[in-house]
Amino acid sequence: MDKRRKKSGGGALTLAVVALMVIIVILGLSVFFKVTVINVEGAQTYTAEEVIAASGIHYEDSTVFLNESAAAVKIKNELSYVDEVRIIRKLPSTVTIEISEAVPVAAVESSGAWWIIDDKAKVRIGLLPLSISSFAASRR
């Protein structure tokens, strides 16, 4: 008696179904989980709009595929008084950007530019925050 088994195409069909399910999940996550609310907390020197613009996060971006670390680096590179950044996603549609700003402890003017030293001994250059500019004006 011949006991050969017929090969069924079940492996290819299973692979196709799994691939289709993965595609549906990815499309579903990118279509239905869009940023509609961006909150900014802790900003004193910068407006919420400036922080959002520096982050590179846009309304209608996918909250699922949001790169928090890249956005945090962009903020720290673009906004000189930002010391720490934390970006929190709350699905389905909210992103919160929490920042802590550097605490300036000294300012030196040189050739029209201000060099600010913060409480962690980091040197920052740029416009003075209101608290130091008031202090500097009162000392002249």
Buried (B, 14 or more C-beta within 10 A) or exposed (E): EEEEEEEEEEEEEEEEEEEEEEEEEEEEBBEEBBBEEBEBEBBEBBEEEBBBBBBBBEEEBBBBEBEBEEBBBBBBEBBBBBBEBEBEBEEEBBBBBBBBBBEBEEBEEEEEEBEBBBEEEEEBEEEBBEEBBEEBEEEE
